[in-house]
Amino acid sequence: MNKSTVLAKMISGRYRTESLCRFWSDNREGFCLASTCYQTIGDLEHLLLHCPALQPVRDGLQVIWLERRGAIPGL
């Protein structure tokens, strides 16, 4: 999938989080499957903001965003 497709699915609510996939998977409660999360609903907010297993990825993206922001005059 390309980035625009992923973004469109996230905005529309059709991105396949554990919460959405609970209807056709063995994970009927829709809990996040990361070992760092215990009985936490695996929705998009959790995935993007709260999941401890994804914190290193969020930190890396923040570094990239801050570097690019500095490279663009006027921001």
PDB file of N, H, CA, C and O in Angstrom:
ATOM      1  N   MET A   1       0.844  -1.191   0.000  1.00  0.00           N
ATOM      2  CA  MET A   1       0.000   0.000   0.000  1.00  0.00           C
ATOM      3  C   MET A   1       0.881   1.244   0.000  1.00  0.00           C
ATOM      4  O   MET A   1       1.955   1.259   0.602  1.00  0.00           O
ATOM      5  N   ASN A   2       0.424   2.263  -0.669  1.00  0.00           N
ATOM      6  H   ASN A   2      -0.448   2.251  -1.159  1.00  0.00           H
ATOM      7  CA  ASN A   2       1.180   3.494  -0.619  1.00  0.00           C
ATOM      8  C   ASN A   2       0.671   4.372   0.530  1.00  0.00           C
ATOM      9  O   ASN A   2      -0.370   4.084   1.122  1.00  0.00           O
ATOM     10  N   LYS A   3       1.397   5.421   0.835  1.00  0.00           N
ATOM     11  H   LYS A   3       2.242   5.655   0.354  1.00  0.00           H
ATOM     12  CA  LYS A   3       1.085   6.252   1.995  1.00  0.00           C
ATOM     13  C   LYS A   3      -0.291   6.893   1.919  1.00  0.00           C
ATOM     14  O   LYS A   3      -0.981   6.994   2.934  1.00  0.00           O
ATOM     15  N   SER A   4      -0.696   7.322   0.745  1.00  0.00           N
ATOM     16  H   SER A   4      -0.135   7.239  -0.079  1.00  0.00           H
ATOM     17  CA  SER A   4      -2.002   7.974   0.624  1.00  0.00           C
ATOM     18  C   SER A   4      -3.139   6.987   0.886  1.00  0.00           C
ATOM     19  O   SER A   4      -4.170   7.367   1.442  1.00  0.00           O
ATOM     20  N   THR A   5      -2.964   5.740   0.495  1.00  0.00           N
ATOM     21  H   THR A   5      -2.127   5.431   0.044  1.00  0.00           H
ATOM     22  CA  THR A   5      -3.987   4.722   0.755  1.00  0.00           C
ATOM     23  C   THR A   5      -4.096   4.460   2.257  1.00  0.00           C
ATOM     24  O   THR A   5      -5.200   4.367   2.793  1.00  0.00           O
ATOM     25  N   VAL A   6      -2.965   4.342   2.928  1.00  0.00           N
ATOM     26  H   VAL A   6      -2.068   4.417   2.493  1.00  0.00           H
ATOM     27  CA  VAL A   6      -2.971   4.125   4.376  1.00  0.00           C
ATOM     28  C   VAL A   6      -3.637   5.304   5.075  1.00  0.00           C
ATOM     29  O   VAL A   6      -4.477   5.111   5.954  1.00  0.00           O
ATOM     30  N   LEU A   7      -3.273   6.504   4.696  1.00  0.00           N
ATOM     31  H   LEU A   7      -2.590   6.661   3.982  1.00  0.00           H
ATOM     32  CA  LEU A   7      -3.859   7.699   5.307  1.00  0.00           C
ATOM     33  C   LEU A   7      -5.364   7.758   5.072  1.00  0.00           C
ATOM     34  O   LEU A   7      -6.121   8.083   5.987  1.00  0.00           O
ATOM     35  N   ALA A   8      -5.801   7.450   3.862  1.00  0.00           N
ATOM     36  H   ALA A   8      -5.186   7.186   3.119  1.00  0.00           H
ATOM     37  CA  ALA A   8      -7.235   7.456   3.567  1.00  0.00           C
ATOM     38  C   ALA A   8      -7.982   6.426   4.415  1.00  0.00           C
ATOM     39  O   ALA A   8      -9.083   6.695   4.896  1.00  0.00           O
ATOM     40  N   LYS A   9      -7.386   5.253   4.594  1.00  0.00           N
ATOM     41  H   LYS A   9      -6.492   5.035   4.202  1.00  0.00           H
ATOM     42  CA  LYS A   9      -8.027   4.229   5.431  1.00  0.00           C
ATOM     43  C   LYS A   9      -8.088   4.679   6.891  1.00  0.00           C
ATOM     44  O   LYS A   9      -9.082   4.430   7.572  1.00  0.00           O
ATOM     45  N   MET A  10      -7.042   5.334   7.371  1.00  0.00           N
ATOM     46  H   MET A  10      -6.235   5.537   6.817  1.00  0.00           H
ATOM     47  CA  MET A  10      -7.051   5.829   8.752  1.00  0.00           C
ATOM     48  C   MET A  10      -8.118   6.897   8.945  1.00  0.00           C
ATOM     49  O   MET A  10      -8.856   6.866   9.929  1.00  0.00           O
ATOM     50  N   ILE A  11      -8.205   7.832   8.023  1.00  0.00           N
ATOM     51  H   ILE A  11      -7.606   7.857   7.222  1.00  0.00           H
ATOM     52  CA  ILE A  11      -9.180   8.923   8.127  1.00  0.00           C
ATOM     53  C   ILE A  11     -10.608   8.392   8.027  1.00  0.00           C
ATOM     54  O   ILE A  11     -11.503   8.880   8.717  1.00  0.00           O
ATOM     55  N   SER A  12     -10.821   7.406   7.179  1.00  0.00           N
ATOM     56  H   SER A  12     -10.094   7.010   6.618  1.00  0.00           H
ATOM     57  CA  SER A  12     -12.172   6.880   6.971  1.00  0.00           C
ATOM     58  C   SER A  12     -12.609   5.890   8.048  1.00  0.00           C
ATOM     59  O   SER A  12     -13.782   5.523   8.120  1.00  0.00           O
ATOM     60  N   GLY A  13     -11.660   5.456   8.889  1.00  0.00           N
ATOM     61  H   GLY A  13     -10.707   5.754   8.830  1.00  0.00           H
ATOM     62  CA  GLY A  13     -11.997   4.492   9.923  1.00  0.00           C
ATOM     63  C   GLY A  13     -11.932   3.051   9.450  1.00  0.00           C
ATOM     64  O   GLY A  13     -12.402   2.153  10.148  1.00  0.00           O
ATOM     65  N   ARG A  14     -11.362   2.815   8.286  1.00  0.00           N
ATOM     66  H   ARG A  14     -10.980   3.545   7.719  1.00  0.00           H
ATOM     67  CA  ARG A  14     -11.294   1.462   7.736  1.00  0.00           C
ATOM     68  C   ARG A  14      -9.894   0.854   7.847  1.00  0.00           C
ATOM     69  O   ARG A  14      -9.651  -0.223   7.302  1.00  0.00           O
ATOM     70  N   TYR A  15      -8.971   1.523   8.543  1.00  0.00           N
ATOM     71  H   TYR A  15      -9.169   2.397   8.987  1.00  0.00           H
ATOM     72  CA  TYR A  15      -7.642   0.957   8.757  1.00  0.00           C
ATOM     73  C   TYR A  15      -7.789  -0.260   9.657  1.00  0.00           C
ATOM     74  O   TYR A  15      -8.488  -0.190  10.668  1.00  0.00           O
ATOM     75  N   ARG A  16      -7.162  -1.353   9.324  1.00  0.00           N
ATOM     76  H   ARG A  16      -6.594  -1.410   8.503  1.00  0.00           H
ATOM     77  CA  ARG A  16      -7.391  -2.627  10.015  1.00  0.00           C
ATOM     78  C   ARG A  16      -6.655  -2.715  11.348  1.00  0.00           C
ATOM     79  O   ARG A  16      -5.625  -3.376  11.472  1.00  0.00           O
ATOM     80  N   THR A  17      -7.207  -2.039  12.324  1.00  0.00           N
ATOM     81  H   THR A  17      -8.044  -1.501  12.224  1.00  0.00           H
ATOM     82  CA  THR A  17      -6.712  -2.158  13.690  1.00  0.00           C
ATOM     83  C   THR A  17      -7.273  -3.436  14.298  1.00  0.00           C
ATOM     84  O   THR A  17      -8.168  -4.058  13.727  1.00  0.00           O
ATOM     85  N   GLU A  18      -6.756  -3.822  15.441  1.00  0.00           N
ATOM     86  H   GLU A  18      -6.029  -3.316  15.905  1.00  0.00           H
ATOM     87  CA  GLU A  18      -7.286  -5.016  16.115  1.00  0.00           C
ATOM     88  C   GLU A  18      -8.754  -4.817  16.481  1.00  0.00           C
ATOM     89  O   GLU A  18      -9.545  -5.760  16.450  1.00  0.00           O
ATOM     90  N   SER A  19      -9.105  -3.595  16.822  1.00  0.00           N
ATOM     91  H   SER A  19      -8.462  -2.829  16.847  1.00  0.00           H
ATOM     92  CA  SER A  19     -10.485  -3.294  17.166  1.00  0.00           C
ATOM     93  C   SER A  19     -11.420  -3.546  15.985  1.00  0.00           C
ATOM     94  O   SER A  19     -12.502  -4.106  16.161  1.00  0.00           O
ATOM     95  N   LEU A  20     -11.015  -3.141  14.797  1.00  0.00           N
ATOM     96  H   LEU A  20     -10.137  -2.686  14.654  1.00  0.00           H
ATOM     97  CA  LEU A  20     -11.834  -3.369  13.607  1.00  0.00           C
ATOM     98  C   LEU A  20     -11.836  -4.845  13.198  1.00  0.00           C
ATOM     99  O   LEU A  20     -12.870  -5.374  12.791  1.00  0.00           O
ATOM    100  N   CYS A  21     -10.701  -5.498  13.303  1.00  0.00           N
ATOM    101  H   CYS A  21      -9.860  -5.069  13.633  1.00  0.00           H
ATOM    102  CA  CYS A  21     -10.575  -6.894  12.867  1.00  0.00           C
ATOM    103  C   CYS A  21     -11.238  -7.883  13.811  1.00  0.00           C
ATOM    104  O   CYS A  21     -11.336  -9.066  13.488  1.00  0.00           O
ATOM    105  N   ARG A  22     -11.692  -7.428  14.966  1.00  0.00           N
ATOM    106  H   ARG A  22     -11.612  -6.466  15.229  1.00  0.00           H
ATOM    107  CA  ARG A  22     -12.277  -8.348  15.949  1.00  0.00           C
ATOM    108  C   ARG A  22     -13.485  -9.095  15.389  1.00  0.00           C
ATOM    109  O   ARG A  22     -13.834 -10.165  15.888  1.00  0.00           O
ATOM    110  N   PHE A  23     -14.119  -8.552  14.372  1.00  0.00           N
ATOM    111  H   PHE A  23     -13.837  -7.683  13.967  1.00  0.00           H
ATOM    112  CA  PHE A  23     -15.315  -9.166  13.823  1.00  0.00           C
ATOM    113  C   PHE A  23     -15.021 -10.445  13.041  1.00  0.00           C
ATOM    114  O   PHE A  23     -15.898 -11.298  12.908  1.00  0.00           O
ATOM    115  N   TRP A  24     -13.807 -10.589  12.526  1.00  0.00           N
ATOM    116  H   TRP A  24     -13.095  -9.896  12.635  1.00  0.00           H
ATOM    117  CA  TRP A  24     -13.478 -11.774  11.738  1.00  0.00           C
ATOM    118  C   TRP A  24     -12.172 -12.439  12.180  1.00  0.00           C
ATOM    119  O   TRP A  24     -11.572 -13.188  11.408  1.00  0.00           O
ATOM    120  N   SER A  25     -11.723 -12.176  13.415  1.00  0.00           N
ATOM    121  H   SER A  25     -12.210 -11.568  14.042  1.00  0.00           H
ATOM    122  CA  SER A  25     -10.516 -12.823  13.919  1.00  0.00           C
ATOM    123  C   SER A  25     -10.818 -13.535  15.238  1.00  0.00           C
ATOM    124  O   SER A  25     -11.932 -13.467  15.757  1.00  0.00           O
ATOM    125  N   ASP A  26      -9.815 -14.209  15.761  1.00  0.00           N
ATOM    126  H   ASP A  26      -8.910 -14.265  15.339  1.00  0.00           H
ATOM    127  CA  ASP A  26      -9.964 -14.883  17.055  1.00  0.00           C
ATOM    128  C   ASP A  26      -9.877 -13.903  18.215  1.00  0.00           C
ATOM    129  O   ASP A  26     -10.213 -14.253  19.346  1.00  0.00           O
ATOM    130  N   ASN A  27      -9.436 -12.693  17.952  1.00  0.00           N
ATOM    131  H   ASN A  27      -9.163 -12.409  17.033  1.00  0.00           H
ATOM    132  CA  ASN A  27      -9.298 -11.658  18.976  1.00  0.00           C
ATOM    133  C   ASN A  27     -10.633 -10.909  19.088  1.00  0.00           C
ATOM    134  O   ASN A  27     -10.733  -9.758  18.664  1.00  0.00           O
ATOM    135  N   ARG A  28     -11.639 -11.544  19.646  1.00  0.00           N
ATOM    136  H   ARG A  28     -11.558 -12.479  19.991  1.00  0.00           H
ATOM    137  CA  ARG A  28     -13.014 -11.016  19.686  1.00  0.00           C
ATOM    138  C   ARG A  28     -13.160  -9.722  20.479  1.00  0.00           C
ATOM    139  O   ARG A  28     -14.094  -8.957  20.240  1.00  0.00           O
ATOM    140  N   GLU A  29     -12.256  -9.468  21.414  1.00  0.00           N
ATOM    141  H   GLU A  29     -11.498 -10.089  21.608  1.00  0.00           H
ATOM    142  CA  GLU A  29     -12.346  -8.240  22.206  1.00  0.00           C
ATOM    143  C   GLU A  29     -11.678  -7.057  21.505  1.00  0.00           C
ATOM    144  O   GLU A  29     -11.930  -5.906  21.861  1.00  0.00           O
ATOM    145  N   GLY A  30     -10.833  -7.330  20.516  1.00  0.00           N
ATOM    146  H   GLY A  30     -10.628  -8.265  20.227  1.00  0.00           H
ATOM    147  CA  GLY A  30     -10.144  -6.269  19.792  1.00  0.00           C
ATOM    148  C   GLY A  30      -8.986  -5.671  20.568  1.00  0.00           C
ATOM    149  O   GLY A  30      -8.626  -4.512  20.365  1.00  0.00           O
ATOM    150  N   PHE A  31      -8.395  -6.473  21.467  1.00  0.00           N
ATOM    151  H   PHE A  31      -8.687  -7.415  21.631  1.00  0.00           H
ATOM    152  CA  PHE A  31      -7.274  -5.991  22.268  1.00  0.00           C
ATOM    153  C   PHE A  31      -6.007  -5.889  21.429  1.00  0.00           C
ATOM    154  O   PHE A  31      -5.799  -6.665  20.496  1.00  0.00           O
ATOM    155  N   CYS A  32      -5.163  -4.917  21.776  1.00  0.00           N
ATOM    156  H   CYS A  32      -5.332  -4.287  22.534  1.00  0.00           H
ATOM    157  CA  CYS A  32      -3.852  -4.775  21.149  1.00  0.00           C
ATOM    158  C   CYS A  32      -3.051  -6.040  21.435  1.00  0.00           C
ATOM    159  O   CYS A  32      -3.083  -6.546  22.557  1.00  0.00           O
ATOM    160  N   LEU A  33      -2.343  -6.554  20.450  1.00  0.00           N
ATOM    161  H   LEU A  33      -2.317  -6.143  19.539  1.00  0.00           H
ATOM    162  CA  LEU A  33      -1.602  -7.803  20.593  1.00  0.00           C
ATOM    163  C   LEU A  33      -0.163  -7.601  21.043  1.00  0.00           C
ATOM    164  O   LEU A  33       0.566  -8.578  21.218  1.00  0.00           O
ATOM    165  N   ALA A  34       0.261  -6.359  21.233  1.00  0.00           N
ATOM    166  H   ALA A  34      -0.331  -5.566  21.091  1.00  0.00           H
ATOM    167  CA  ALA A  34       1.628  -6.101  21.690  1.00  0.00           C
ATOM    168  C   ALA A  34       1.805  -6.627  23.110  1.00  0.00           C
ATOM    169  O   ALA A  34       0.886  -6.561  23.927  1.00  0.00           O
ATOM    170  N   SER A  35       2.986  -7.146  23.392  1.00  0.00           N
ATOM    171  H   SER A  35       3.733  -7.201  22.729  1.00  0.00           H
ATOM    172  CA  SER A  35       3.247  -7.701  24.717  1.00  0.00           C
ATOM    173  C   SER A  35       3.252  -6.632  25.803  1.00  0.00           C
ATOM    174  O   SER A  35       3.146  -6.951  26.987  1.00  0.00           O
ATOM    175  N   THR A  36       3.372  -5.376  25.411  1.00  0.00           N
ATOM    176  H   THR A  36       3.457  -5.117  24.449  1.00  0.00           H
ATOM    177  CA  THR A  36       3.400  -4.270  26.376  1.00  0.00           C
ATOM    178  C   THR A  36       2.005  -3.807  26.775  1.00  0.00           C
ATOM    179  O   THR A  36       1.862  -2.990  27.684  1.00  0.00           O
ATOM    180  N   CYS A  37       0.995  -4.309  26.118  1.00  0.00           N
ATOM    181  H   CYS A  37       1.111  -4.973  25.380  1.00  0.00           H
ATOM    182  CA  CYS A  37      -0.377  -3.868  26.377  1.00  0.00           C
ATOM    183  C   CYS A  37      -1.189  -5.024  26.952  1.00  0.00           C
ATOM    184  O   CYS A  37      -1.118  -6.148  26.457  1.00  0.00           O
ATOM    185  N   TYR A  38      -1.955  -4.743  27.990  1.00  0.00           N
ATOM    186  H   TYR A  38      -2.013  -3.829  28.393  1.00  0.00           H
ATOM    187  CA  TYR A  38      -2.776  -5.771  28.603  1.00  0.00           C
ATOM    188  C   TYR A  38      -4.222  -5.330  28.576  1.00  0.00           C
ATOM    189  O   TYR A  38      -4.589  -4.350  29.223  1.00  0.00           O
ATOM    190  N   GLN A  39      -5.037  -6.041  27.838  1.00  0.00           N
ATOM    191  H   GLN A  39      -4.738  -6.837  27.312  1.00  0.00           H
ATOM    192  CA  GLN A  39      -6.459  -5.768  27.704  1.00  0.00           C
ATOM    193  C   GLN A  39      -6.736  -4.296  27.374  1.00  0.00           C
ATOM    194  O   GLN A  39      -7.598  -3.655  27.975  1.00  0.00           O
ATOM    195  N   THR A  40      -5.988  -3.796  26.417  1.00  0.00           N
ATOM    196  H   THR A  40      -5.288  -4.317  25.929  1.00  0.00           H
ATOM    197  CA  THR A  40      -6.183  -2.439  25.910  1.00  0.00           C
ATOM    198  C   THR A  40      -6.761  -2.551  24.510  1.00  0.00           C
ATOM    199  O   THR A  40      -6.223  -3.271  23.669  1.00  0.00           O
ATOM    200  N   ILE A  41      -7.844  -1.849  24.259  1.00  0.00           N
ATOM    201  H   ILE A  41      -8.281  -1.264  24.942  1.00  0.00           H
ATOM    202  CA  ILE A  41      -8.471  -1.894  22.940  1.00  0.00           C
ATOM    203  C   ILE A  41      -7.482  -1.371  21.895  1.00  0.00           C
ATOM    204  O   ILE A  41      -6.922  -0.286  22.046  1.00  0.00           O
ATOM    205  N   GLY A  42      -7.281  -2.145  20.854  1.00  0.00           N
ATOM    206  H   GLY A  42      -7.736  -3.026  20.732  1.00  0.00           H
ATOM    207  CA  GLY A  42      -6.325  -1.801  19.807  1.00  0.00           C
ATOM    208  C   GLY A  42      -6.952  -0.962  18.716  1.00  0.00           C
ATOM    209  O   GLY A  42      -7.043  -1.394  17.567  1.00  0.00           O
ATOM    210  N   ASP A  43      -7.388   0.244  19.072  1.00  0.00           N
ATOM    211  H   ASP A  43      -7.314   0.595  20.005  1.00  0.00           H
ATOM    212  CA  ASP A  43      -7.982   1.143  18.079  1.00  0.00           C
ATOM    213  C   ASP A  43      -6.912   2.068  17.502  1.00  0.00           C
ATOM    214  O   ASP A  43      -5.747   1.994  17.891  1.00  0.00           O
ATOM    215  N   LEU A  44      -7.301   2.915  16.598  1.00  0.00           N
ATOM    216  H   LEU A  44      -8.248   2.975  16.282  1.00  0.00           H
ATOM    217  CA  LEU A  44      -6.355   3.790  15.916  1.00  0.00           C
ATOM    218  C   LEU A  44      -5.689   4.766  16.883  1.00  0.00           C
ATOM    219  O   LEU A  44      -4.490   5.021  16.767  1.00  0.00           O
ATOM    220  N   GLU A  45      -6.434   5.309  17.820  1.00  0.00           N
ATOM    221  H   GLU A  45      -7.408   5.102  17.913  1.00  0.00           H
ATOM    222  CA  GLU A  45      -5.838   6.225  18.804  1.00  0.00           C
ATOM    223  C   GLU A  45      -4.743   5.517  19.594  1.00  0.00           C
ATOM    224  O   GLU A  45      -3.657   6.064  19.788  1.00  0.00           O
ATOM    225  N   HIS A  46      -5.028   4.316  20.041  1.00  0.00           N
ATOM    226  H   HIS A  46      -5.910   3.872  19.883  1.00  0.00           H
ATOM    227  CA  HIS A  46      -4.024   3.556  20.790  1.00  0.00           C
ATOM    228  C   HIS A  46      -2.790   3.318  19.930  1.00  0.00           C
ATOM    229  O   HIS A  46      -1.663   3.509  20.386  1.00  0.00           O
ATOM    230  N   LEU A  47      -3.001   2.905  18.701  1.00  0.00           N
ATOM    231  H   LEU A  47      -3.916   2.749  18.330  1.00  0.00           H
ATOM    232  CA  LEU A  47      -1.906   2.609  17.783  1.00  0.00           C
ATOM    233  C   LEU A  47      -1.017   3.836  17.546  1.00  0.00           C
ATOM    234  O   LEU A  47       0.209   3.735  17.585  1.00  0.00           O
ATOM    235  N   LEU A  48      -1.632   4.976  17.305  1.00  0.00           N
ATOM    236  H   LEU A  48      -2.628   5.058  17.273  1.00  0.00           H
ATOM    237  CA  LEU A  48      -0.875   6.170  16.949  1.00  0.00           C
ATOM    238  C   LEU A  48      -0.302   6.928  18.138  1.00  0.00           C
ATOM    239  O   LEU A  48       0.735   7.579  18.008  1.00  0.00           O
ATOM    240  N   LEU A  49      -0.959   6.858  19.298  1.00  0.00           N
ATOM    241  H   LEU A  49      -1.801   6.329  19.404  1.00  0.00           H
ATOM    242  CA  LEU A  49      -0.557   7.716  20.415  1.00  0.00           C
ATOM    243  C   LEU A  49      -0.077   7.002  21.671  1.00  0.00           C
ATOM    244  O   LEU A  49       0.783   7.529  22.377  1.00  0.00           O
ATOM    245  N   HIS A  50      -0.602   5.828  21.967  1.00  0.00           N
ATOM    246  H   HIS A  50      -1.300   5.400  21.393  1.00  0.00           H
ATOM    247  CA  HIS A  50      -0.402   5.282  23.301  1.00  0.00           C
ATOM    248  C   HIS A  50       0.360   3.973  23.396  1.00  0.00           C
ATOM    249  O   HIS A  50       0.941   3.696  24.445  1.00  0.00           O
ATOM    250  N   CYS A  51       0.385   3.170  22.373  1.00  0.00           N
ATOM    251  H   CYS A  51      -0.087   3.395  21.521  1.00  0.00           H
ATOM    252  CA  CYS A  51       0.978   1.833  22.466  1.00  0.00           C
ATOM    253  C   CYS A  51       2.477   1.920  22.786  1.00  0.00           C
ATOM    254  O   CYS A  51       3.246   2.456  21.988  1.00  0.00           O
ATOM    255  N   PRO A  52       2.898   1.394  23.952  1.00  0.00           N
ATOM    256  CA  PRO A  52       4.315   1.457  24.321  1.00  0.00           C
ATOM    257  C   PRO A  52       5.227   0.717  23.339  1.00  0.00           C
ATOM    258  O   PRO A  52       6.383   1.102  23.162  1.00  0.00           O
ATOM    259  N   ALA A  53       4.726  -0.327  22.707  1.00  0.00           N
ATOM    260  H   ALA A  53       3.787  -0.640  22.850  1.00  0.00           H
ATOM    261  CA  ALA A  53       5.541  -1.082  21.756  1.00  0.00           C
ATOM    262  C   ALA A  53       5.895  -0.251  20.525  1.00  0.00           C
ATOM    263  O   ALA A  53       6.892  -0.524  19.857  1.00  0.00           O
ATOM    264  N   LEU A  54       5.091   0.750  20.225  1.00  0.00           N
ATOM    265  H   LEU A  54       4.281   0.971  20.767  1.00  0.00           H
ATOM    266  CA  LEU A  54       5.331   1.588  19.045  1.00  0.00           C
ATOM    267  C   LEU A  54       6.026   2.909  19.385  1.00  0.00           C
ATOM    268  O   LEU A  54       6.262   3.724  18.493  1.00  0.00           O
ATOM    269  N   GLN A  55       6.356   3.130  20.653  1.00  0.00           N
ATOM    270  H   GLN A  55       6.164   2.468  21.377  1.00  0.00           H
ATOM    271  CA  GLN A  55       6.994   4.387  21.060  1.00  0.00           C
ATOM    272  C   GLN A  55       8.315   4.647  20.331  1.00  0.00           C
ATOM    273  O   GLN A  55       8.549   5.787  19.928  1.00  0.00           O
ATOM    274  N   PRO A  56       9.189   3.657  20.141  1.00  0.00           N
ATOM    275  CA  PRO A  56      10.424   3.936  19.390  1.00  0.00           C
ATOM    276  C   PRO A  56      10.152   4.437  17.964  1.00  0.00           C
ATOM    277  O   PRO A  56      10.892   5.280  17.456  1.00  0.00           O
ATOM    278  N   VAL A  57       9.119   3.934  17.330  1.00  0.00           N
ATOM    279  H   VAL A  57       8.518   3.249  17.742  1.00  0.00           H
ATOM    280  CA  VAL A  57       8.765   4.393  15.982  1.00  0.00           C
ATOM    281  C   VAL A  57       8.283   5.835  16.036  1.00  0.00           C
ATOM    282  O   VAL A  57       8.677   6.656  15.207  1.00  0.00           O
ATOM    283  N   ARG A  58       7.423   6.149  17.020  1.00  0.00           N
ATOM    284  H   ARG A  58       7.103   5.482  17.693  1.00  0.00           H
ATOM    285  CA  ARG A  58       6.941   7.528  17.165  1.00  0.00           C
ATOM    286  C   ARG A  58       8.095   8.488  17.442  1.00  0.00           C
ATOM    287  O   ARG A  58       8.128   9.595  16.904  1.00  0.00           O
ATOM    288  N   ASP A  59       9.042   8.062  18.282  1.00  0.00           N
ATOM    289  H   ASP A  59       9.015   7.163  18.718  1.00  0.00           H
ATOM    290  CA  ASP A  59      10.202   8.905  18.580  1.00  0.00           C
ATOM    291  C   ASP A  59      11.036   9.159  17.332  1.00  0.00           C
ATOM    292  O   ASP A  59      11.477  10.283  17.095  1.00  0.00           O
ATOM    293  N   GLY A  60      11.253   8.119  16.536  1.00  0.00           N
ATOM    294  H   GLY A  60      10.895   7.206  16.728  1.00  0.00           H
ATOM    295  CA  GLY A  60      12.019   8.271  15.298  1.00  0.00           C
ATOM    296  C   GLY A  60      11.337   9.208  14.311  1.00  0.00           C
ATOM    297  O   GLY A  60      11.996  10.016  13.658  1.00  0.00           O
ATOM    298  N   LEU A  61      10.015   9.099  14.205  1.00  0.00           N
ATOM    299  H   LEU A  61       9.480   8.442  14.736  1.00  0.00           H
ATOM    300  CA  LEU A  61       9.272   9.996  13.311  1.00  0.00           C
ATOM    301  C   LEU A  61       9.340  11.434  13.789  1.00  0.00           C
ATOM    302  O   LEU A  61       9.433  12.360  12.983  1.00  0.00           O
ATOM    303  N   GLN A  62       9.294  11.619  15.099  1.00  0.00           N
ATOM    304  H   GLN A  62       9.219  10.867  15.753  1.00  0.00           H
ATOM    305  CA  GLN A  62       9.379  12.979  15.634  1.00  0.00           C
ATOM    306  C   GLN A  62      10.731  13.605  15.299  1.00  0.00           C
ATOM    307  O   GLN A  62      10.796  14.787  14.960  1.00  0.00           O
ATOM    308  N   VAL A  63      11.793  12.838  15.389  1.00  0.00           N
ATOM    309  H   VAL A  63      11.739  11.878  15.665  1.00  0.00           H
ATOM    310  CA  VAL A  63      13.124  13.347  15.032  1.00  0.00           C
ATOM    311  C   VAL A  63      13.146  13.757  13.555  1.00  0.00           C
ATOM    312  O   VAL A  63      13.653  14.824  13.210  1.00  0.00           O
ATOM    313  N   ILE A  64      12.598  12.910  12.694  1.00  0.00           N
ATOM    314  H   ILE A  64      12.186  12.043  12.974  1.00  0.00           H
ATOM    315  CA  ILE A  64      12.563  13.228  11.263  1.00  0.00           C
ATOM    316  C   ILE A  64      11.763  14.498  11.018  1.00  0.00           C
ATOM    317  O   ILE A  64      12.194  15.368  10.262  1.00  0.00           O
ATOM    318  N   TRP A  65      10.579  14.612  11.662  1.00  0.00           N
ATOM    319  H   TRP A  65      10.228  13.905  12.277  1.00  0.00           H
ATOM    320  CA  TRP A  65       9.752  15.801  11.471  1.00  0.00           C
ATOM    321  C   TRP A  65      10.472  17.059  11.932  1.00  0.00           C
ATOM    322  O   TRP A  65      10.405  18.088  11.261  1.00  0.00           O
ATOM    323  N   LEU A  66      11.156  16.993  13.061  1.00  0.00           N
ATOM    324  H   LEU A  66      11.211  16.157  13.606  1.00  0.00           H
ATOM    325  CA  LEU A  66      11.867  18.161  13.576  1.00  0.00           C
ATOM    326  C   LEU A  66      13.040  18.536  12.689  1.00  0.00           C
ATOM    327  O   LEU A  66      13.309  19.721  12.493  1.00  0.00           O
ATOM    328  N   GLU A  67      13.746  17.548  12.147  1.00  0.00           N
ATOM    329  H   GLU A  67      13.527  16.585  12.306  1.00  0.00           H
ATOM    330  CA  GLU A  67      14.848  17.831  11.223  1.00  0.00           C
ATOM    331  C   GLU A  67      14.343  18.497   9.949  1.00  0.00           C
ATOM    332  O   GLU A  67      14.942  19.462   9.474  1.00  0.00           O
ATOM    333  N   ARG A  68      13.262  17.995   9.402  1.00  0.00           N
ATOM    334  H   ARG A  68      12.776  17.211   9.788  1.00  0.00           H
ATOM    335  CA  ARG A  68      12.720  18.568   8.164  1.00  0.00           C
ATOM    336  C   ARG A  68      12.139  19.947   8.402  1.00  0.00           C
ATOM    337  O   ARG A  68      12.218  20.820   7.538  1.00  0.00           O
ATOM    338  N   ARG A  69      11.556  20.143   9.572  1.00  0.00           N
ATOM    339  H   ARG A  69      11.491  19.435  10.274  1.00  0.00           H
ATOM    340  CA  ARG A  69      11.017  21.462   9.900  1.00  0.00           C
ATOM    341  C   ARG A  69      12.115  22.496   9.918  1.00  0.00           C
ATOM    342  O   ARG A  69      11.910  23.622   9.465  1.00  0.00           O
ATOM    343  N   GLY A  70      13.285  22.137  10.435  1.00  0.00           N
ATOM    344  H   GLY A  70      13.452  21.222  10.803  1.00  0.00           H
ATOM    345  CA  GLY A  70      14.420  23.044  10.466  1.00  0.00           C
ATOM    346  C   GLY A  70      15.003  23.310   9.092  1.00  0.00           C
ATOM    347  O   GLY A  70      15.635  24.342   8.870  1.00  0.00           O
ATOM    348  N   ALA A  71      14.792  22.382   8.169  1.00  0.00           N
ATOM    349  H   ALA A  71      14.279  21.543   8.349  1.00  0.00           H
ATOM    350  CA  ALA A  71      15.341  22.534   6.815  1.00  0.00           C
ATOM    351  C   ALA A  71      14.460  23.412   5.927  1.00  0.00           C
ATOM    352  O   ALA A  71      14.885  23.825   4.848  1.00  0.00           O
ATOM    353  N   ILE A  72      13.240  23.698   6.375  1.00  0.00           N
ATOM    354  H   ILE A  72      12.895  23.362   7.252  1.00  0.00           H
ATOM    355  CA  ILE A  72      12.316  24.502   5.578  1.00  0.00           C
ATOM    356  C   ILE A  72      12.242  25.907   6.173  1.00  0.00           C
ATOM    357  O   ILE A  72      11.749  26.069   7.289  1.00  0.00           O
ATOM    358  N   PRO A  73      12.721  26.928   5.454  1.00  0.00           N
ATOM    359  CA  PRO A  73      12.690  28.293   5.981  1.00  0.00           C
ATOM    360  C   PRO A  73      11.260  28.764   6.221  1.00  0.00           C
ATOM    361  O   PRO A  73      10.361  28.468   5.433  1.00  0.00           O
ATOM    362  N   GLY A  74      11.058  29.484   7.291  1.00  0.00           N
ATOM    363  H   GLY A  74      11.788  29.725   7.930  1.00  0.00           H
ATOM    364  CA  GLY A  74       9.767  30.063   7.583  1.00  0.00           C
ATOM    365  C   GLY A  74       8.874  29.213   8.467  1.00  0.00           C
ATOM    366  O   GLY A  74       7.777  29.643   8.824  1.00  0.00           O
ATOM    367  N   LEU A  75       9.309  28.043   8.821  1.00  0.00           N
ATOM    368  H   LEU A  75      10.200  27.694   8.531  1.00  0.00           H
ATOM    369  CA  LEU A  75       8.498  27.199   9.712  1.00  0.00           C
ATOM    370  C   LEU A  75       9.046  27.202  11.112  1.00  0.00           C
ATOM    371  O   LEU A  75       8.491  26.547  11.994  1.00  0.00           O
TER     372      LEU A  75
END
